[in-house]
Amino acid sequence: MLSALKPIVFCILAGSLSVYIYYNRTQLLSSLTMASAPSTWKSRAHAHPSPSTYSPTYASLALLAMRDMPAIQNSLTLAVFTDKVAITASGEVVVLSSEDYDAIMSLAEQAKALPLPDSFAHTWRVKHPMTSRPIDRVRLGTPGAVDMHQFAVYGYDSEKKELKEPVGDITHLPGELSELMELVLEGRADLKKDEINAEIVEKVKSIVPQAA
């Protein structure tokens, strides 16, 4: 009798599991995505052993993000260098894990492959009901090249993706660009004005020609 019940019990358990997966598929997929994404790179990075003596160079600059806001212009968000050192908006100098550095650079390469908007500073403009949103300007380095790939995102929002004007056939901010922006903006996480190391921040700004 027990042998006869086994197939029935198996079918019930399999059916229950299928129902659970179906109704929780969004949460499960989200968990898998977060587990593989480098979106918490800052918590995994470790402090540079000698931040005050670290000398950033333009030649080793792999990524630079600056933010313009109505009240503040040319504010550092994040700089990443080819030696895996990152400098955040507060002037904190950290060393990225190899995995996080590679993941960020992979997204940067994907962003380079996107078409550039035919607008001032190649700006992707996210649609908002009100103006005066921040503008995030991003520069991406290419090994052996002097000039950096540049673009900007106006009004980036983790929820809003519709563009004010399409870029070719693209009507919403591309997913790979959104992912890159999420990683970049982690450089501003927990930013406190009274805790900014202005000397280190200015070091970064000084190596970039016409960083404004």
Protein Blocks (a to p, Z undefined) as FASTA:
>chain_A
ZZmmmmmmmmmmmmmmmmmmmmmmmmmmmmmmmmmpcklmmmmpccdfblmlpccdfklp
mbdcddddfkbghiafbdcdfkopacdfkopacdddfklmmmmmmmmmmmmmpccddbeh
iiacdddfbghiacdddddddehiabdcddddehiafkbmcdfbdghjafbdcfklmmmm
mmmmmmmgoiafklccfklmmmmmmmpghkZZ
